Amino acid sequence: MIEKSKYNKFLTALVFILSLIPLFMLLDSWSVRKWDEVRNIVQAIEMYYNHNWLVPTFQVEPDMWNTKPPLLIWIQVFLFTLFKPSLFLARLPSALSGFLIFVVIYLFFKKYFKQPIIGLLAILFLISSPAIIRYHVTRTADYDALLTLLMLCYVLFFYLYYKTKANKYLYLFFLSLTLASLTKGIAALFFLPSIFIFCLMNSTILAILKNKAFYIGLCFFVFFAFGYYLLREQINEGYLKAIWNNELFGRFAVINEGHNGGFLYYAYYFVNNYFKSFYLFFIVSIPVLLSIKDKIEQKFYQYIILNIFMFFIIISISKTKIEWYDAPMYPLIAICCAACLSILLNKLNVLINIKGLSIGIVLAIFLIPYVNFNTSIFKTVKEQTDDYEQLNGYFLHKHYKKDAQYLNNIYIENLVHEYNADAYFYQYYLQHEKQIKINLFSHNDTSMVKENRKIATANEATKKYIEENYTYKAIDSLAQIKVYLIGNKIINK
């Protein structure tokens, strides 16, 4: 028994160590992403300096485009306060959320089902695919990893309440639901329809409505989740209207910012990208898990599968579709796959009594996907210099940690449009943290080209203007970006 215990502890430690690699390696090697991520980071760094805890700002104005509640921003600011602002710390809550997803799954199966192997197998499914370890989830400073963690928690806590009738789990359900809502608003509620249907199927609605703890938890949720929206509207007039446009009607009922797709949009990514190596496991797991003889386990997997399919339907009928909206369903999918694999391994061990058979099968299933997936992360963090819109951010990221002084008093031309939030982050960060001044100027504004200035531009028209009208020295380049030290203006051509 002692040897078996040591062996189990070794396997557990090994799986969790393997999970650290895709979650944390090279976490800040990618320059800040230009759209959602940079707004979160700018909100956090501005909140860190201006101490406006209720109204996140972007470029020192209330952000009415990114209107999510600020739980993630508060966590980032807390980390900035403990240490100091950095891109790594801004992304750390997402990576830690991914790790905590693994911890929650493992502890749940170890404590409540006495089957820690299912938890470990679920982790292997999640670290051998880009299900949650990807752009906009655990690899960037976005809301979705924290949201996925908290939604997983409230799904599991509600099941524990259903199973045990212990009010502590109902309170934990409402706590997780409240925190999820303070992370990403209405998106946090997408498992509630399936939980309601599960209660109807099992005739528990009346018992819940008679439970005083339900009303205490509901009041807690309403006070903090809805209370934030109302309080911010008092401080930041027009916020509720922006919520309606950005989160409710403006995303669910109409296509927002061109993000559209058919009903099978997320099914396509499930099969062809995020669970490409393992989607057949999930398909097979459905009949296997629904036919388990143990009625308690069967009921649990009915609950999990119902949550997966209802969530999938909700995000699929929404008019606005974006790749990372499906992230919360993947831990539940991994649980189903892991439980199915555990059942199959147990049956094989009964039929074929060969020592080490299970380990061999697990290695055969996960080794190549794990290696390939982690290799792809190394390739991804190498900047895609053919992404023109990210070039200014990449250029600044290249210099801001190692030789930031090089950037002092540089003039950088904005790219095709004037939304250059990634460059603004580095400008704001370097000005406040290292007293380095970076100047951003409008696209095609050649009036900013003057003698003795250092100009960085990817605009071919500006390059031509400089080379035809000034003496210059080319002192740096990166993809299409060229850095000029401007000399004298050429008077006579």
N, C-alpha and C positions, 0 to 999 in steps of 0.2 A: 504493500500500500504506500509506503514511504517513497519508493522509487516511482510509482505511478503518479503520486502527487507532485514530485519534482519534475517529472516529464510534462505534466499538464501545465505547471507554472512556466516551464521553459517555452512551451508552445504559445502560451498566452503572451509572454514577454516578447517573443519573436514576432508575432503578428502585429503587436502594437508598435514595435520598433520599425517594422516594415511600413507601417502606416505613416510614420513621421517623414519619410523621404518625399513622397509626392505632396504632402501637405505643406512642408516648411522649406524644402530646398529651393534656393535661389528666389525666395519670396519677393525680394525687392529688386531683382535684376531687370524686371520688365519696367519700362517707363510707365508713368501713370496713364491710365486709359482716358481717352479724351471726353467721353460722354458721362455716363452715370457715375463711374468711380471718382473722377476728378471732382465732381460737385460734392460728393460725400466728404472727400478729404479736405477740400477748401472750406466746406461748412465746419468741419471739426477744427481746423487750424484757426479759422476766424473766431470761432466760439472760444477757443483756448485763449486768444488775445483779448476779445471784447467782453467775455463773460456774460454774453446774452444767452442764457441757458434754454429759453423757451422758443425762440424764433431763430432757427438756423439761417445764416446769411450767405450770399454768394456775391463776391465783389462788394461787400459791405452793405448790401441791400437785402431785405427779406427775400428768400428764394421761393418764388411762386411757381417754379417749373418742377423742381424736385420737392414735392410736398409731403413726403413721408414723415411720420413721427420720428423723434430724434433719439431713440434708444441706442442705436448703433453709434450715432455721433457722440452721445454722452460717454459711451465706453471708450471710444477713441480719444476723447478729451481727457478722460481719466488716465489713460496710458501716457498721453503727452505730459500730463502733470507729474506723473511718477518719474518719468525719464525726461524726454524732450521730443518735440515733434519730429517725425520721420516717416518715410514711406513704409518702412517695415512695420512700425507700430500701427500705422493706419490699416494695414492689411492683416495684422496679427489677430484681431477678433474673428475674422472669417476663417483663418486657418485653425484657430482654437475651437471654433464652433464645429468644424469638421471633425476634429479629434474627439470632442465631447459627444458628438453623434455616435462615434464608435464605442465610447465608454458607456453611454446610455444603453445601447443595444446589448452589449456584452453583459452588463450588470443585470439588465432585465431578465435575460434568459438564464443567467446563473442563479439569480435569487428566486425568481418566481416559477420557472419551469425546470430548474435543476439541470439545464442542458446548455452549459456554456459553449459547447462546440458549435451550436447554431449561431451564437453571437460572433464567434471567431470566423466562421464561414461567411457570415454576412459582411463582416469587415473586409474579408478577402475579395468578395465581389465588388465592394465599393472602392478598394484601392487598386484594383486591376482594370478599372474602366473610368472614363471621364463622367460617370454618373453625377457625382457632386464635386469632384476635384477637377475644376475647370474654371475658365474665364467667367467672371460674374458670379461665381459661387464661392468656393473656398480659396481661390487663388488671387482674388482682388478685393478691394475694400468696398464691397457692395453688400446689400441687405440680405441676399438670398441664403447664405450659409447660416446666419443667425436665425433667420426665419425658419429654415428647414429644421434646425435643432429644436426650436421651441414648439413647432407644430408636431414634430415627432413626440416630444414630451407630453403634449396635451392629449394626443391620440392614445398613448400608452397609459397615462394616468387615468383616463376615462375608463379604459378597459379594466384596470385594476379596481376602480370603484364599482364597476358592474359586477366583477367577480367576487369582491370581498364585502361590498357595502360599507366599507370604512370611509368615513367622511373626510379623513385626511387626504385621500386620493382625489376627492371631489374638489377640495380646496386647492390642491396642487394643479388640478386640471384648469381651474379658473386663473390661477397665478400664471401658468404657462400661456394660456390663451391671451391674458392681458398683456404680457410681455411680447408675445408674437404680434399683437395688434399695435403695440407701441414701436414695433420694428418696421412693419410694412402695411399697416392699415388694413383695408378690406381683404387683401390677399390672405391674411392670417385666418380668415373664417372659412376657408374653402373645404375643410374637412368636417365642418359642422353639419351640413346636410346628410352626409353618410352616417354620422353619429346619431342623428335624429332618426333616420330610417332604421338603424340597428336597434334603437330603443323601441320603435314601433313593432319591429319584427319579434322582439322578445318581451313585449308587454311590460316595459319598465317605466313608461312615461308617467303614469299615475303615481308610482312610488317615488319617483324623483320630485314631482311637483308637491308631494306631501312632506318632503325633506327640508327642514329649516336651513340646513347647510347649503342647499341649492340657492336659496334667496340671498344668503350672506355672500356666497361666491359671485352671484350675478350682480349684486350691488357693488362689489369690489371691482368687477370688470367694467361696469357702466361708469363708475366714478372715475377710474383712472384712464380707461381707454377713450371713452366719449368725452370725459372731462378735459382731456388734453386738447381735443379739437375745439371745444367751446372756449376754453381759456385762451387758446392762441387766436381765435377769431376776435376776442376782445382786444388783444394786443396788436394783432396783425389783420386789420379789416380786409375782407375779401378772401381770406384763407379757405373758408368753407366752399365758396364758389369755385376756387381753384381745385379743391378736393373733388368736387362734383365733376369737373371737366377732366382732371388728370387721372383719377382713380376709379370713379364710378361710371357714369354715363360715357365719359370720354375714352374709356378703354374697353369696357365690356360691350357696349352697344354699338360703337363705331370704331373704325380703324384709326388708330392713333399713330401719327408720324410715319405712316407707310408700313407699319409692322402687321402684315396680313398673312394669311395662309388658310388652306382648307381644313376640314374637320380632322383629317389624318396627319396634320402637320407634326404633332408631337409623337405620333406613332412612327412616322418616318425617322425622326431623330433617335427614337428608342431602338429601332431595328438597325439603322445604318450608321449610328454614331455613338451615342452615350452608353448603350448596352449591347453593342454590336456582337461581342464575343459570347454573351450570356443570355440573350433574349429568349432562346429556346428553353432554357432552364425555367424561366418564368411561365412560359406557356404550358410546359409539362407540370409545373408545380400546382397549377390551379386544380385539376382533377385529383391529383395526389393528395393535396392538403384537405380538400373538401370531402374526401372519403376516409380520413383518419378515423380509427375506431374509438379512440379516446374522445369522448364528447366535449370535454373541457378544451382540449387542444383544438378540436375541430371548430368549436365556437370562436376561439381566438382567431383562427385563420380566416373564418368567414368574415369576421370583423375587419381584419387587415385588407383582405381582397376587396371588400365593399368600399373601404376608404380609398383604395387605389383607383377603382373604376369610377367612382363618383367624382373624385378629384380630376381624373382624366377627362370626363365628360364636361365638367365646368370650364376647365381651361380650353377645351376644344371648341365649345360653342361660343366662347368669347370672340368678338371680332378682332381684337388686338392680340396678336400672337408673337411672342418673343422666345427664343430658345430656352432661356433659363427659368421660365415660369414653371417648368415641369420638375424642378429640383426636389421639392418636398415629397414627391411620390417615390423617389428612388430608394431611400432607406427602407421603406415598406416593401418595395419590390425585392430588395436584397434579402430581407427577412424571409420572404416566401421562397426564394431560390435556395437560401441556406437551409431552411427546414426540409425542403424537398431533397436536397443533396444529402442531408444527414440521414433521412429515412432510407434512401437508396444505399448509402454506405453501410448502414446497419444490416440491411437485407443481404448485401453482398458478403459481409463478414460472416453471416450465418451460413450462407450457401458455400462460400469458399473461405475456409479457415486458413488464411496465409498471413503470417506476421508482417506487419507493415503495409498491408494492402491499401488501407485507407489513406495513409500518408502518400503512397505512390500515386493514387488516383487524384488526390488533392493537388499534388505537384503537377501532374499531367494537365489538370484543368487550369491552374492559375499561373504557373511559372512563366510561360511565354506571354500571355496577356499582361502580366505584371511588369515584366521586363520591357515589353514594347511600349506600354503606356508610360512608364517612367522615363524611357528614352525620349518619347515624344514631348514630355515636359521640358527636358533639356533643350530640345530643338525649338520649342515654342518660345522659351524665354529669350532666345537670341532674337533681337529685334527684327521685325519684318520691315526692312528699309524700303520695300516697294509700296508700303502703305503711306502714301503721300500725306494724308491728313495727320499722321502721327509724327511726321519728321521733326518738327520743332521740339516736341516733347522728348523725342529720342535724343536729339542733339543736346538739349539741356541736361537730360538725365545722364548722358555720357560724362559730362563735366562736373555736375553739381556736388558729387561726393569727393572726388579725387583732386580736382584742380579748379575749384569754384572761382578762385580769384581771376582766372582766365576770362570769366564771363562778366567781370565788373565793367560797367559802362558800355556793354555791347548793345547794338541795335539789331533787333530781329524782326524781319518782315513777316506779318501774318500770312497764312496760307490763303487759299482761294476765297474763303469766306471769313467773316470777322469773328467767328466763334473759335477761339483758341484757348480754351480753358486749361488744357494741359500745360501750355506755356505759362499761363497766369499762375498756376500752382507753384512752379519753380521760381517765378518772379517774386511772388509773395513770400514764399518760404525763405529764399536767399536774402531778401531784404530784411526780414525780421530776425532770422537766425544768424546770418553772417554779415549783415550790413553790406551786401553786394547789390548794386543797382543794375537791373536789366530793363531795357527799353523795348517795348513792343510797338510797332507802327503798322499802319494800315496797308493792305495789299495794293501794290502799284503806286504807292505814295513816294515818288522819287525825290520829293522835296526834303526827305529825311536823310538823303545821301549828301554828306558834307565833308569837307576836308578834315582829316585827322580822326575820323570816326571809324569804329570797327563795325562792319555791317555783315550780318548773316542773312542769306536769302536763298530760297529754292526757286525763285521766280526767274525764268529765263529772260523775260523782258527787263527786269531790274539789273540782272547780270550784264546784259548787253549795254544798258544805259551807263553803268559804272565803267565798263571796259572801253567805251567809246568817248567818255567825257572826263575821265580822271586818270591820273597815274595811280597805281594801286599795287599792293602786294597781296597775293593770295596766301593766307596763313593757315587755313584749315579747310577741310571738306568732309562731308558725310553724305553719302548717296547724292541726292540732287542739291543738297545745301553746300554753299560755298561761302567762306568767310573772307572778307576783304578788309585790309587796312588801307583806308582811303588816303591818297596823297593829294597833290595839287590838281586843281581843275585845269583841263586842257583848254587854252584860249583859242589858239589857231590850229585847226585840224589840217 
